[in-house]
Amino acid sequence: MTDLFAGPDAPASHPIDEPLYGAAALAVRDQLHEPSALDSAVHVAREMLAAYGSTDYADPAAVAQAFGATRESLRILLRALGAETAAPPAAPAPPAERCPAAHPEDPTPCGGPVVVTVLDRHNAGANGCEHHGARLLASIDGARVYPLPTAPDGAAIRVFKKADTLRPFTWQEAGR
């Protein structure tokens, strides 16, 4: 076993002698340097470019994941630059006459703007309002829900919770 506490006449058992001066001290200082918030933001951005640079933008799940990572990276970058804003996110688009998630046999009107994407287990899906998104989510086995970039906070959670209280194809029971 090596003696880690060698005396002045014994050979050093580790490469760093105390006290450190000059280039050796600078090398150790640089190793112990904690990255700044800006360094962290740059690192996250580089990791995102490597991970999502070749994202298949026809795949809604990949787009949702890339968007979430981009949003988080930008938040870190703005915080590092001291330019973090408290402005609310952009307002959702006005409601369409019928959102794409509304089933043709479902007579209910949209419950607001299009704010979520509901995907099945094969990543096919549709964008919809919270109301029709929850109905679609409840009707598809193995489906999952993602918020759109302009969605208000908690939209996907509300859709998920509402879907948990609905029966599949709930609009078919209206006439019974």
N, CA, C and O of each residue as an XYZ file, in Angstrom:
704
protein
N       0.836     -1.173      0.000
C       0.000      0.000      0.000
C       0.886      1.243      0.000
O       1.916      1.291      0.672
N       0.467      2.236     -0.760
C       1.254      3.457     -0.910
C       0.999      4.382      0.268
O      -0.125      4.526      0.749
N       2.093      5.009      0.718
C       1.967      5.974      1.801
C       1.548      7.309      1.206
O       2.311      7.922      0.460
N       0.337      7.768      1.529
C      -0.169      9.017      0.982
C       0.362     10.231      1.719
O       0.162     11.360      1.273
N       1.032     10.019      2.832
C       1.548     11.134      3.627
C       3.065     11.042      3.722
O       3.628     10.990      4.815
N       3.717     11.021      2.567
C       5.174     10.904      2.539
C       5.807     12.158      3.100
O       5.312     13.265      2.885
N       6.888     11.986      3.811
C       7.608     13.115      4.393
C       8.462     13.817      3.355
O       8.462     13.427      2.187
N       9.203     14.867      3.771
C       9.992     15.647      2.811
C      11.120     14.837      2.177
O      11.524     15.151      1.058
N      11.652     13.791      2.856
C      12.756     13.004      2.299
C      12.266     11.803      1.510
O      13.038     11.224      0.746
N      11.018     11.414      1.669
C      10.468     10.251      0.966
C       9.894     10.702     -0.370
O       9.528     11.866     -0.531
N       9.814      9.781     -1.329
C       9.222     10.159     -2.619
C       7.741     10.478     -2.436
O       7.055      9.877     -1.609
N       7.279     11.414     -3.207
C       5.875     11.825     -3.107
C       4.977     10.699     -3.586
O       5.243     10.085     -4.619
N       3.916     10.425     -2.843
C       3.006      9.349     -3.219
C       1.860      9.854     -4.073
O       1.056      9.061     -4.564
N       1.774     11.166     -4.257
C       0.768     11.739     -5.132
C       1.436     12.865     -5.903
O       2.413     13.441     -5.427
N       0.919     13.192     -7.103
C       1.614     14.130     -7.983
C       1.566     15.585     -7.536
O       2.300     16.400     -8.094
N       0.753     15.950     -6.573
C       0.614     17.345     -6.181
C       1.280     17.551     -4.828
O       0.917     16.917     -3.837
N       2.250     18.437     -4.804
C       2.913     18.798     -3.546
C       2.281     20.070     -3.019
O       1.759     20.866     -3.800
N       2.315     20.276     -1.737
C       1.767     21.484     -1.112
C       2.912     22.387     -0.708
O       3.975     21.864     -0.374
N       2.783     23.633     -0.711
C       1.742     24.463     -1.314
C       1.953     24.555     -2.829
O       3.047     24.307     -3.335
N       0.895     24.912     -3.527
C       0.940     25.022     -4.974
C       1.184     26.465     -5.381
O       0.592     27.394     -4.831
N       2.071     26.633     -6.360
C       2.349     27.951     -6.911
C       2.446     27.834     -8.428
O       2.667     26.745     -8.957
N       2.285     28.922     -9.107
C       2.515     28.996    -10.542
C       1.527     28.197    -11.361
O       0.331     28.186    -11.073
N       2.037     27.523    -12.392
C       1.193     26.803    -13.346
C       0.425     25.663    -12.681
O      -0.723     25.406    -13.041
N       1.038     24.979    -11.722
C       0.353     23.873    -11.039
C      -0.864     24.395    -10.277
O      -1.917     23.757    -10.272
N      -0.719     25.550     -9.638
C      -1.842     26.129     -8.901
C      -2.962     26.538     -9.847
O      -4.139     26.338     -9.551
N      -2.586     27.116    -10.997
C      -3.597     27.522    -11.973
C      -4.334     26.313    -12.544
O      -5.543     26.369    -12.772
N      -3.602     25.213    -12.775
C      -4.242     24.003    -13.316
C      -5.254     23.434    -12.324
O      -6.347     23.030    -12.719
N      -4.901     23.398    -11.054
C      -5.820     22.885    -10.033
C      -7.005     23.823     -9.886
O      -8.142     23.367     -9.769
N      -6.757     25.136     -9.889
C      -7.842     26.108     -9.784
C      -8.833     25.934    -10.938
O     -10.046     25.989    -10.734
N      -8.308     25.724    -12.159
C      -9.195     25.553    -13.311
C     -10.006     24.270    -13.213
O     -11.138     24.220    -13.694
N      -9.445     23.227    -12.596
C     -10.189     21.984    -12.414
C     -11.305     22.154    -11.390
O     -12.350     21.512    -11.495
N     -11.088     23.005    -10.410
C     -12.067     23.200     -9.350
C     -13.072     24.295     -9.678
O     -14.004     24.530     -8.910
N     -12.893     24.960    -10.800
C     -13.774     26.070    -11.202
C     -15.186     25.556    -11.448
O     -15.389     24.632    -12.236
N     -16.149     26.151    -10.777
C     -17.551     25.792    -10.992
C     -18.067     26.599    -12.171
O     -17.875     27.814    -12.223
N     -18.728     25.930    -13.129
C     -19.187     26.657    -14.316
C     -20.240     27.702    -13.954
O     -21.047     27.512    -13.044
N     -20.206     28.797    -14.687
C     -21.194     29.848    -14.478
C     -22.529     29.402    -15.067
O     -22.610     28.380    -15.748
N     -23.562     30.172    -14.800
C     -24.871     29.865    -15.372
C     -24.823     29.937    -16.890
O     -25.490     29.161    -17.575
N     -24.034     30.870    -17.417
C     -23.900     30.989    -18.874
C     -23.198     29.766    -19.448
O     -23.604     29.249    -20.489
N     -22.133     29.293    -18.769
C     -21.462     28.072    -19.217
C     -22.436     26.899    -19.219
O     -22.427     26.081    -20.139
N     -23.271     26.818    -18.194
C     -24.264     25.744    -18.115
C     -25.272     25.850    -19.250
O     -25.640     24.839    -19.848
N     -25.725     27.073    -19.555
C     -26.685     27.267    -20.641
C     -26.070     26.875    -21.979
O     -26.734     26.250    -22.806
N     -24.810     27.237    -22.198
C     -24.121     26.865    -23.440
C     -23.999     25.348    -23.527
O     -24.200     24.765    -24.592
N     -23.669     24.712    -22.407
C     -23.558     23.249    -22.385
C     -24.894     22.595    -22.731
O     -24.940     21.663    -23.535
N     -25.978     23.078    -22.129
C     -27.309     22.527    -22.408
C     -27.668     22.731    -23.875
O     -28.208     21.826    -24.511
N     -27.375     23.908    -24.418
C     -27.682     24.181    -25.827
C     -26.920     23.237    -26.745
O     -27.483     22.734    -27.717
N     -25.643     22.989    -26.452
C     -24.852     22.059    -27.271
C     -25.395     20.644    -27.179
O     -25.465     19.934    -28.183
N     -25.783     20.230    -25.970
C     -26.370     18.897    -25.797
C     -27.677     18.776    -26.584
O     -27.956     17.740    -27.189
N     -28.475     19.851    -26.567
C     -29.752     19.828    -27.297
C     -29.522     19.738    -28.799
O     -30.218     18.996    -29.492
N     -28.548     20.491    -29.308
C     -28.259     20.422    -30.735
C     -27.825     19.014    -31.124
O     -28.205     18.514    -32.184
N     -27.031     18.376    -30.270
C     -26.600     17.018    -30.555
C     -27.771     16.041    -30.504
O     -27.870     15.143    -31.340
N     -28.658     16.215    -29.524
C     -29.772     15.278    -29.344
C     -30.925     15.523    -30.303
O     -31.527     14.573    -30.804
N     -31.243     16.804    -30.567
C     -32.439     17.128    -31.339
C     -32.139     17.752    -32.694
O     -33.060     18.167    -33.398
N     -30.873     17.824    -33.069
C     -30.515     18.455    -34.337
C     -31.084     17.737    -35.538
O     -31.325     18.349    -36.578
N     -31.301     16.438    -35.401
C     -31.840     15.669    -36.527
C     -33.224     15.133    -36.202
O     -33.607     14.065    -36.681
N     -33.981     15.871    -35.388
C     -35.322     15.449    -34.990
C     -36.239     15.323    -36.197
O     -36.225     16.167    -37.092
N     -37.028     14.268    -36.211
C     -38.035     14.079    -37.259
C     -39.243     14.920    -36.870
O     -40.020     14.537    -35.995
N     -39.397     16.065    -37.522
C     -40.446     16.999    -37.143
C     -41.817     16.578    -37.642
O     -42.794     17.300    -37.439
N     -41.909     15.425    -38.292
C     -43.218     14.881    -38.638
C     -43.772     14.088    -37.455
O     -44.959     13.764    -37.427
N     -42.928     13.779    -36.494
C     -43.321     13.007    -35.312
C     -43.708     13.982    -34.195
O     -42.829     14.643    -33.641
N     -45.000     14.092    -33.846
C     -45.429     15.061    -32.836
C     -44.773     14.854    -31.469
O     -44.529     15.824    -30.751
N     -44.484     13.601    -31.103
C     -43.859     13.348    -29.803
C     -42.444     13.915    -29.772
O     -42.025     14.491    -28.769
N     -41.709     13.752    -30.864
C     -40.351     14.288    -30.932
C     -40.372     15.804    -30.902
O     -39.513     16.430    -30.281
N     -41.339     16.390    -31.564
C     -41.469     17.846    -31.577
C     -41.777     18.348    -30.168
O     -41.188     19.333    -29.721
N     -42.691     17.683    -29.467
C     -43.045     18.100    -28.107
C     -41.834     17.999    -27.179
O     -41.613     18.880    -26.349
N     -41.060     16.940    -27.317
C     -39.882     16.758    -26.471
C     -38.822     17.815    -26.800
O     -38.228     18.396    -25.892
N     -38.583     18.062    -28.078
C     -37.599     19.070    -28.476
C     -38.031     20.460    -28.005
O     -37.199     21.258    -27.573
N     -39.338     20.748    -28.089
C     -39.825     22.054    -27.648
C     -39.592     22.237    -26.149
O     -39.122     23.290    -25.718
N     -39.916     21.223    -25.360
C     -39.724     21.328    -23.911
C     -38.266     21.566    -23.558
O     -37.961     22.376    -22.683
N     -37.362     20.864    -24.235
C     -35.934     21.042    -23.976
C     -35.481     22.431    -24.410
O     -34.672     23.060    -23.728
N     -35.990     22.909    -25.527
C     -35.629     24.243    -26.007
C     -36.107     25.313    -25.038
O     -35.370     26.247    -24.724
N     -37.334     25.178    -24.568
C     -37.882     26.159    -23.631
C     -37.042     26.211    -22.353
O     -36.753     27.293    -21.842
N     -36.652     25.048    -21.840
C     -35.862     25.013    -20.610
C     -34.484     25.612    -20.845
O     -33.979     26.341    -19.991
N     -33.867     25.321    -21.981
C     -32.551     25.877    -22.290
C     -32.611     27.398    -22.394
O     -31.718     28.088    -21.902
N     -33.648     27.921    -23.024
C     -33.789     29.373    -23.146
C     -34.029     30.029    -21.787
O     -33.530     31.124    -21.529
N     -34.790     29.366    -20.920
C     -34.995     29.905    -19.569
C     -33.663     30.012    -18.829
O     -33.392     31.020    -18.177
N     -32.824     28.962    -18.932
C     -31.521     28.967    -18.268
C     -30.645     30.072    -18.850
O     -29.975     30.792    -18.110
N     -30.650     30.204    -20.172
C     -29.837     31.226    -20.826
C     -30.267     32.630    -20.407
O     -29.421     33.464    -20.084
N     -31.568     32.898    -20.409
C     -32.056     34.218    -20.000
C     -31.720     34.513    -18.540
O     -31.358     35.639    -18.197
N     -31.840     33.507    -17.689
C     -31.493     33.695    -16.278
C     -30.003     34.011    -16.139
O     -29.616     34.867    -15.343
N     -29.160     33.307    -16.928
C     -27.714     33.536    -16.860
C     -27.348     34.938    -17.312
O     -26.401     35.527    -16.790
N     -28.070     35.474    -18.258
C     -27.792     36.812    -18.772
C     -28.496     37.903    -17.973
O     -28.331     39.088    -18.265
N     -29.275     37.515    -16.973
C     -29.998     38.485    -16.162
C     -31.144     39.127    -16.919
O     -31.563     40.237    -16.590
N     -31.648     38.444    -17.922
C     -32.720     39.002    -18.755
C     -33.990     38.178    -18.654
O     -34.824     38.188    -19.560
N     -34.131     37.467    -17.550
C     -35.325     36.637    -17.371
C     -36.555     37.536    -17.332
O     -36.550     38.584    -16.686
N     -37.577     37.130    -18.010
C     -38.779     37.950    -18.105
C     -39.903     37.318    -17.303
O     -39.975     36.097    -17.164
N     -40.762     38.147    -16.788
C     -41.911     37.653    -16.032
C     -43.175     37.727    -16.883
O     -44.278     37.520    -16.377
N     -43.017     38.023    -18.175
C     -44.187     38.130    -19.056
C     -44.826     36.765    -19.236
O     -44.117     35.762    -19.319
N     -46.137     36.705    -19.298
C     -46.807     35.420    -19.494
C     -46.543     34.884    -20.899
O     -46.196     35.655    -21.793
N     -46.703     33.565    -21.112
C     -46.516     33.010    -22.444
C     -47.555     33.568    -23.414
O     -48.573     34.133    -23.014
N     -47.270     33.395    -24.676
C     -48.179     33.905    -25.710
C     -49.570     33.307    -25.525
O     -49.712     32.153    -25.118
N     -50.574     34.089    -25.822
C     -51.956     33.638    -25.672
C     -52.262     32.535    -26.684
O     -51.791     32.595    -27.820
N     -53.040     31.532    -26.289
C     -53.420     30.470    -27.215
C     -54.246     31.023    -28.373
O     -54.878     32.074    -28.271
N     -54.219     30.286    -29.465
C     -54.989     30.692    -30.638
C     -56.484     30.642    -30.315
O     -56.900     29.837    -29.481
N     -57.284     31.470    -30.945
C     -58.725     31.421    -30.694
C     -59.290     30.070    -31.106
O     -58.731     29.407    -31.980
N     -60.386     29.658    -30.492
C     -60.920     28.334    -30.791
C     -61.375     28.218    -32.241
O     -61.939     29.141    -32.829
N     -61.104     27.044    -32.780
C     -61.572     26.750    -34.133
C     -63.035     26.350    -34.048
O     -63.554     26.094    -32.961
N     -63.693     26.298    -35.185
C     -65.090     25.875    -35.174
C     -65.192     24.469    -34.580
O     -66.048     24.215    -33.733
N     -64.332     23.567    -35.014
C     -64.218     22.225    -34.425
C     -62.750     21.860    -34.455
O     -62.109     21.921    -35.504
N     -62.224     21.487    -33.327
C     -60.806     21.135    -33.277
C     -60.594     19.756    -33.910
O     -61.534     18.964    -33.985
N     -59.374     19.458    -34.366
C     -59.098     18.173    -35.008
C     -59.321     16.966    -34.097
O     -59.519     15.859    -34.597
N     -59.296     17.148    -32.780
C     -59.493     16.023    -31.858
C     -60.967     15.669    -31.674
O     -61.279     14.633    -31.087
N     -61.874     16.506    -32.163
C     -63.312     16.247    -32.002
C     -63.738     15.115    -32.934
O     -63.511     15.170    -34.143
N     -64.347     14.110    -32.364
C     -64.852     12.991    -33.170
C     -66.047     13.487    -33.994
O     -66.841     14.285    -33.495
N     -66.189     13.031    -35.240
C     -67.308     13.501    -36.072
C     -68.680     13.244    -35.459
O     -69.618     13.997    -35.720
N     -68.817     12.192    -34.646
C     -70.106     11.871    -34.037
C     -70.325     12.593    -32.706
O     -71.413     12.528    -32.133
N     -69.293     13.279    -32.218
C     -69.394     13.983    -30.941
C     -70.042     15.348    -31.197
O     -69.453     16.183    -31.884
N     -71.254     15.592    -30.654
C     -71.966     16.831    -30.952
C     -71.542     18.026    -30.099
O     -71.991     19.143    -30.357
N     -70.693     17.823    -29.094
C     -70.369     18.912    -28.170
C     -69.448     19.939    -28.818
O     -68.608     19.584    -29.645
N     -69.599     21.213    -28.447
C     -68.724     22.254    -28.992
C     -67.350     22.205    -28.328
O     -67.175     21.601    -27.271
N     -66.392     22.847    -28.965
C     -65.049     22.922    -28.390
C     -65.099     23.696    -27.080
O     -65.912     24.602    -26.901
N     -64.209     23.315    -26.173
C     -64.174     23.949    -24.863
C     -63.067     24.965    -24.733
O     -62.527     25.141    -23.641
N     -62.710     25.641    -25.809
C     -61.654     26.645    -25.751
C     -60.691     26.463    -26.906
O     -60.999     25.767    -27.874
N     -59.530     27.084    -26.811
C     -58.561     27.005    -27.896
C     -57.895     25.633    -27.963
O     -57.969     24.847    -27.018
N     -57.256     25.363    -29.076
C     -56.492     24.127    -29.269
C     -55.207     24.262    -28.452
O     -54.389     25.144    -28.713
N     -55.032     23.375    -27.453
C     -53.902     23.522    -26.532
C     -53.111     22.240    -26.288
O     -52.043     22.301    -25.680
N     -53.597     21.074    -26.742
C     -52.895     19.816    -26.475
C     -52.799     18.963    -27.736
O     -53.541     19.154    -28.699
N     -51.860     18.017    -27.698
C     -51.747     16.979    -28.712
C     -51.962     15.653    -28.010
O     -51.315     15.371    -27.001
N     -52.868     14.833    -28.535
C     -53.112     13.502    -27.999
C     -52.529     12.513    -28.992
O     -52.882     12.532    -30.171
N     -51.627     11.639    -28.516
C     -50.960     10.657    -29.375
C     -51.336      9.251    -28.950
O     -51.478      8.970    -27.760
N     -51.498      8.360    -29.934
C     -51.719      6.955    -29.600
C     -50.367      6.268    -29.447
O     -49.328      6.925    -29.517
N     -50.370      4.966    -29.240
C     -49.107      4.277    -28.991
C     -48.224      4.182    -30.230
O     -47.063      3.790    -30.121
N     -48.748      4.533    -31.409
C     -47.959      4.538    -32.642
C     -47.571      5.956    -33.047
O     -47.100      6.173    -34.163
N     -47.763      6.914    -32.158
C     -47.441      8.330    -32.348
C     -48.293      9.017    -33.410
O     -47.894     10.051    -33.945
N     -49.439      8.467    -33.716
C     -50.412      9.174    -34.546
C     -51.297      9.949    -33.584
O     -51.606      9.461    -32.497
N     -51.705     11.139    -33.967
C     -52.504     11.908    -33.027
C     -53.160     13.107    -33.643
O     -53.140     13.311    -34.857
N     -53.746     13.901    -32.765
C     -54.461     15.099    -33.191
C     -54.339     16.165    -32.119
O     -54.247     15.868    -30.928
N     -54.341     17.419    -32.569
C     -54.374     18.545    -31.649
C     -55.822     18.820    -31.273
O     -56.729     18.588    -32.072
N     -56.041     19.309    -30.070
C     -57.413     19.585    -29.669
C     -57.527     20.514    -28.493
O     -56.545     20.843    -27.828
N     -58.769     20.934    -28.251
C     -59.076     21.731    -27.067
C     -59.040     20.796    -25.852
O     -58.942     19.578    -26.007
N     -59.117     21.358    -24.659
C     -59.077     20.522    -23.455
C     -60.253     19.549    -23.429
O     -60.083     18.389    -23.056
N     -61.429     20.000    -23.815
C     -62.636     19.177    -23.778
C     -62.508     17.956    -24.704
O     -62.665     16.818    -24.262
N     -62.227     18.201    -25.976
C     -62.139     17.089    -26.921
C     -60.849     16.284    -26.753
O     -60.818     15.091    -27.054
N     -59.782     16.938    -26.270
C     -58.555     16.204    -25.969
C     -58.797     15.157    -24.893
O     -58.308     14.032    -24.998
N     -59.556     15.522    -23.851
C     -59.864     14.568    -22.778
C     -60.740     13.433    -23.302
O     -60.527     12.276    -22.940
N     -61.718     13.745    -24.147
C     -62.595     12.706    -24.703
C     -61.814     11.749    -25.592
O     -62.040     10.539    -25.557
N     -60.893     12.290    -26.393
C     -60.071     11.448    -27.263
C     -59.121     10.593    -26.427
O     -58.963      9.402    -26.694
N     -58.491     11.192    -25.423
C     -57.566     10.464    -24.553
C     -58.272      9.308    -23.841
O     -57.700      8.227    -23.698
N     -59.496      9.530    -23.399
C     -60.257      8.481    -22.714
C     -60.659      7.361    -23.659
O     -60.909      6.240    -23.215
N     -60.726      7.645    -24.952
C     -61.226      6.669    -25.920
C     -60.132      5.852    -26.592
O     -60.437      4.866    -27.263
N     -58.883      6.224    -26.434
C     -57.778      5.519    -27.096
C     -56.932      4.821    -26.043
O     -56.401      5.461    -25.135
N     -56.811      3.516    -26.167
C     -56.023      2.729    -25.240
C     -54.536      3.022    -25.446
O     -54.033      2.930    -26.566
N     -53.848      3.370    -24.385
C     -52.412      3.639    -24.454
C     -52.054      5.020    -24.966
O     -50.897      5.267    -25.304
N     -53.014      5.921    -25.031
C     -52.743      7.269    -25.526
C     -52.060      8.109    -24.453
O     -52.097      7.783    -23.266
N     -51.440      9.192    -24.897
C     -50.805     10.134    -23.981
C     -51.041     11.545    -24.502
O     -51.367     11.739    -25.673
N     -50.875     12.522    -23.626
C     -51.203     13.905    -23.969
C     -49.997     14.803    -23.714
O     -49.274     14.625    -22.734
N     -49.787     15.784    -24.620
C     -48.701     16.750    -24.509
C     -49.269     18.157    -24.714
O     -50.172     18.346    -25.529
N     -48.751     19.134    -23.986
C     -49.212     20.511    -24.215
C     -48.577     21.082    -25.474
O     -47.443     20.743    -25.809
N     -49.299     21.942    -26.164
C     -48.731     22.671    -27.293
C     -47.897     23.825    -26.746
O     -48.081     24.210    -25.591
N     -46.992     24.385    -27.532
C     -46.124     25.464    -27.038
C     -46.882     26.671    -26.492
O     -46.387     27.341    -25.585
N     -48.061     26.961    -27.016
C     -48.812     28.134    -26.558
C     -49.835     27.795    -25.480
O     -50.633     28.647    -25.091
N     -49.815     26.559    -24.998
C     -50.811     26.120    -24.010
C     -50.607     26.810    -22.667
O     -49.470     27.062    -22.268
N     -51.697     27.118    -21.966
C     -51.550     27.658    -20.615
C     -51.000     26.569    -19.686
O     -51.131     25.377    -19.961
N     -50.393     26.995    -18.604
C     -49.810     26.046    -17.656
C     -50.869     25.055    -17.173
O     -51.991     25.437    -16.841
N     -50.495     23.784    -17.140
C     -51.363     22.750    -16.599
C     -52.418     22.219    -17.550
O     -53.254     21.417    -17.134
N     -52.415     22.635    -18.822
C     -53.457     22.191    -19.756
C     -53.429     20.673    -19.936
O     -54.475     20.026    -19.889
N     -52.249     20.106    -20.139
C     -52.156     18.658    -20.350
C     -52.564     17.895    -19.091
O     -53.180     16.833    -19.182
N     -52.229     18.420    -17.938
C     -52.618     17.767    -16.676
C     -54.134     17.770    -16.533
O     -54.724     16.758    -16.155
N     -54.770     18.903    -16.833
C     -56.233     18.979    -16.736
C     -56.887     17.990    -17.698
O     -57.866     17.333    -17.344
N     -56.350     17.883    -18.911
C     -56.895     16.938    -19.888
C     -56.743     15.514    -19.366
O     -57.674     14.714    -19.456
N     -55.572     15.196    -18.822
C     -55.319     13.856    -18.300
C     -56.280     13.522    -17.162
O     -56.849     12.431    -17.127
N     -56.460     14.447    -16.244
C     -57.351     14.201    -15.100
C     -58.810     14.079    -15.544
O     -59.546     13.236    -15.032
N     -59.225     14.915    -16.491
C     -60.600     14.849    -16.982
C     -60.832     13.520    -17.711
O     -61.887     12.905    -17.552
N     -59.862     13.078    -18.504
C     -59.996     11.813    -19.238
C     -60.161     10.636    -18.277
O     -60.837      9.656    -18.589
N     -59.536     10.748    -17.110
C     -59.632      9.676    -16.120
C     -61.057      9.514    -15.596
O     -61.408      8.446    -15.094
N     -61.878     10.550    -15.703
C     -63.256     10.482    -15.206
C     -64.263     10.114    -16.296
O     -65.446      9.926    -16.011
N     -63.793     10.009    -17.556
C     -64.701      9.751    -18.680
C     -64.657      8.302    -19.126
O     -63.642      7.618    -18.990
N     -65.781      7.851    -19.660
C     -65.838      6.534    -20.284
C     -65.409      6.685    -21.736
O     -65.595      7.756    -22.314
N     -64.840      5.648    -22.345
C     -64.498      5.734    -23.767
C     -65.748      6.005    -24.605
O     -66.830      5.502    -24.305
N     -65.586      6.798    -25.645
C     -66.665      7.146    -26.577
C     -67.907      7.642    -25.818
O     -69.030      7.208    -26.075
N     -67.671      8.544    -24.897
C     -68.736      9.032    -24.025
C     -69.874      9.700    -24.783
O     -70.993      9.748    -24.273
N     -69.629     10.217    -25.983
C     -70.679     10.869    -26.764
C     -71.720      9.878    -27.269
O     -72.828     10.284    -27.623
N     -71.388      8.577    -27.311
C     -72.357      7.570    -27.750
C     -73.411      7.293    -26.693
O     -74.487      6.785    -27.009
N     -73.116      7.619    -25.446
C     -74.048      7.366    -24.353
C     -75.050      8.492    -24.193
O     -75.996      8.350    -23.419
N     -74.884      9.603    -24.890
C     -75.762     10.759    -24.718
C     -77.199     10.454    -25.076
O     -78.114     10.989    -24.449
N     -77.424      9.602    -26.075
C     -78.785      9.307    -26.510
C     -79.434      8.199    -25.703
O     -80.619      7.927    -25.895
N     -78.714      7.560    -24.819
C     -79.280      6.437    -24.064
C     -80.066      6.882    -22.875
O     -80.603      6.050    -22.143
